[in-house]
Amino acid sequence: MFFWISLIISIIAAAAIGVVFARRWNQIRLLDPETIRAEKERRARDRVTRQRFDRTMKRWSVPFRQTGKQTMGWIGTAFARLETRMKEAAGVEDEAGRTPSAARADRISRMLREAVALEANGDIARAERMYVEILKLNPRQRDAYRGLGMLYLVNRQFRQAKETFDFLMRIGGADGDVFAGLGIIAEANGAFTEAEAMRKRALDVEPDSPKRHVELAAFYVRRENPRLAWPAAKRACELDPSSGEALEISIASAILLADRKEAEARYERLRLMGYDRSKLQRLKEKLDAIG
């Protein structure tokens, strides 16, 4: 019986609180961020909003404080949601420093650029922390997951990289880099069938990318399968005739096929591009070894 009485009182309390806020909403929403330019006024606006909540909550919650922890917990949650909506309408930050959605997106964009810059400068630890901070602001921020996954991959932290890439796949955020990264991890672990599948999926996502064709051809060259390597290498050269990397892998494929004429013609093109001398030397040695 006490439970039903408590429940009825709680419902009446919630309805009364809703009526109060509905009547006073026009006063509270006058906190217009466009009329407040200074940071001090922004903080004052936040303080006033919170004080109004405190006064109203005290006035209307006193008669019902004894209705049980579970009921009051529900009311408290409702208050928190309403306070959040009011702060968003007023344009203020919450206690965690999160701004309204547009400003938060700008902040995340700046943080992503900073993380990339830190990684480029070799500051891996700070770059990782920056990506993690971004994910605290938005737990489903795909660019942050991609950046974090590639960071782990470059540093050969394959377990962490795979976990990150697998999560991206689950939320539909996988792109060519993610599948290529999973291919690298699978190959490093000796899972060659999976590595091949991931390389093909990367190519499916980016069918006109010379890079993806080169990666697939290079995988087949490492597996000493020139029959499959050659079509991918040839296509990479067609997509980007000026790519030294594509030419190099096509020469390696032609050498495995023992096609000396094709390999020499492509080698000459690569030499005229002023390609890396040490790589040219290794290719020349393999060329000369063709019977």
N, C-alpha and C positions, 0 to 999 in steps of 0.2 A: 504493500500500500504506500509506504514511504517513497518507494521508487517512482510510482506513478505521480504522486504529488510533486516530487522533485522535478520530474520530467515536464509536467504542465507548467510549473513555475519557471523553469528554464526557457521554455518556448515563449512564455509571456515576456520574460526578460529580454530575449533576443529580439522579439517584435518591437518592444518599447525602445530598445537601443537603435533599431533600424529607423523608427519614426523620428527620433531625435536627430540622427545624422541627416536624414532626408530634409528635415526642416532647416537645419543649419548649414547645409551643403553650400548654398549660395554665398554665405559669409566666408566659409573656409576656402572655397575655390578662388577667392579674390587674390590669392597669392599668385600673381602673374609674373613668371620669370622674365618676360620681355620688358617689364617696367623696373626690374632690379638688375643693376649692372655690376655692382661691386661684390666681391667675395664675402665681405662682412654681412651684407644684406642677404646673401644666399644662406649663410649660416643662421641668421636671425629668422629667416623664413622657416627653416627646418625646426628651429627651437619653438617657434610659435605653434607650428603644426603639432608637434609632440605635446606641448602644454595643453592644447585644446583636447587632445585625446585623453591625457591624464585626468583633466578635470571632469570630462564627461563620463569616463569610465568609473571614476570614484563615485560620482553622483548616482549612477544607475546600477552599479553592481553591489552596493552595500547590502540591500535587502536580500540578496540571493547568494551571499558568500558561503552559506552553510549548506548549499544544495548538493555538495559532493564534488570531489576533485575532478572526476571525469567530465561532469557537465560544465564546470568552470573552464576546464581545459579546452573544451569545444568552443566556448565563447571567446576565450583568449585567442584561439587560432583565427576565429572570424575577425576579431579586432586587428590582428596582425595583417591579414589579407587586405582589409579595408585601409589600414594605414599605408600599406605599400601602394595601393591604387591612388590614394590622395597625394602621396609624395611624387608619384610619377606625373600626376596632373599638375602639381605645383612646380615640377622641374627640379626637385632637390635630390641629393644623394642619400642612399641609405647608410646604415652603420658600417657595412662592409665596403663602402666607397664605390658601389655600383651606380652608375649614372643611368638615365633613361636610355632606351634601346639605341637611338641614333648616336648619342655621345659615346655609349659603350662600344659600338661598332667602330667608331673612329679610334678609340683608345686601343682596341684589339688590333686594328690595322697598323697603328704605330708600333705596337709591341712586336708584331710579326716582322716588320722591317728591321727592328732592332735585333731580334733573334737571328735573322739571316746575316746581318752585319757582324754580330758577335761570332757566329759560326765561321764566316769568311775570314775573320781575323784570328781564328784558332782558339778562341775563348769558348771551348766546348761546354765547360761546366755552367758558365753564365747563360749560354744559349739554351741549354737544357732547362735551367730554372725559369727562363723567360717563357718557354713553351708551356711549361707546367702552370705558370701563373695565368697564361692565356686560357688554359683549359679549366682553371678555377672560375674564371669569369664566364666561360661558355663551354660546358663539358662536351659539346658536340661540334666544336670548331674544327672543321676538316683540315684546313691548311696547317693548323698547329699540330695535328696528329701526323700529317704528312712530313712536316719539318722535323718533328721529333723522331719519326721512324727512320728518315734518311740520315739523321744525326747518329742514331744507333748503328745503322747499317755501315756508314763510312768508318765508324770506330770499331767495327766487327763485333758489336754487341748483338749477336744474331738473335738470341732469345727475346730480348726486349724489342728488337726491330720487328720480329715476326708477330709478337703479341699486338704491337701497335698497328701493323698492316692488316692483321686478321680482323681487328676491331673496325678498321676503316671499311673493310669488305662487308662486314655485317651491317653497317649503317649506310651502305651505298656510296661511300666516298672514295672507293678505289679508282685510280687512274693508271695510265701506262707506267709511271714510275713505281707505283705500289706493286703492280704485278711483276715488273722487272726486278724489283727488290726482293720479292718472294722467290723469284727464280734464282737469284744469286745465293740466297740463304739455302734453298733446297739443294743446289749444286754443291755448295760448301759442305753440306751434310751427307753428300753422296746419294741423295734422292733424285736421280737423273730424270726419271719419268716425270716427276712432279716439276722439276726445273724446266723441262721442255714445255710442259703444259702452261706454266706461268709465262714463259717467253711468248708463247703463241697467244695467250690472252692479252698480253701487253700489245702485241701486234694487232690483235682484233680491235682494241680500243683506239689505236693510232695506226691505221693501215697505210697512211701516206707519210709516215715518219721514217726517214733514212736511218735514224738512230736505232729504232726498233728492229729494222731489217739487219743492220750491222750486228746487233746484240744476238739475234737468233743465229745468224751465220757464224759468228764467233763461237757460240755454244757448240754448233755442229763441227766446227773445225777442231775444237778441243776434244770432241768425241770421235774425231777422225772419221767423219761421215761427210765426205765432199759432195756426194750426190744430193744431199739436202742442204748443204752449206752454199753451194754455188747459186741456186736460184735466188736465195735471200740476199747474197752478196751482190749479185748482178742487179737486182731490183734496187738496192740501196744506191748503187752508182747511177742508175737511171734517174732516181729521184733527186740526187744531188751530185752531179758530175764533178763538182769542185771539192768534194769531200775526200781528203787524204785518208781518213779512217776507212771509208767505204772501199776505196781503191786497194788499200793494204789488205783488207780481209778478202777481197775478190782475188788478189794475187795468191794469198795463202790457199784459197779454195782451188784455184787453177793448178797450183803446184801439187796439191793432194790428188787432183784428177790426172796428174802427169801431162797436162796440156801446156807444153813448154811455150808454144807460139802465143797463146792467149796470155800466159803469165808474163812473158817478156814484153809484150805490147803494153800491158797495164803497168809493168814495172817502169818502163820508159816514161810514161805519163806521170807517174808518181815522182820520179827523179827530177823531172822538169819543174815540178811544183816546189822544189826545194824542201822536200820532206826530211824528217829526222834521219841523220846519217847513220846512226847506229841501227835503226830499224831497216834502212835500205840495205845495209851490209848483211844483216841476217837473212833478208829476203834473197839477196844475190847469192849467198852461199847455198840456200835451198834450191834456187834456180839451177845453179851449176851442178847440183847433185842429181838433177833429172837426167835419166839416160837418153 
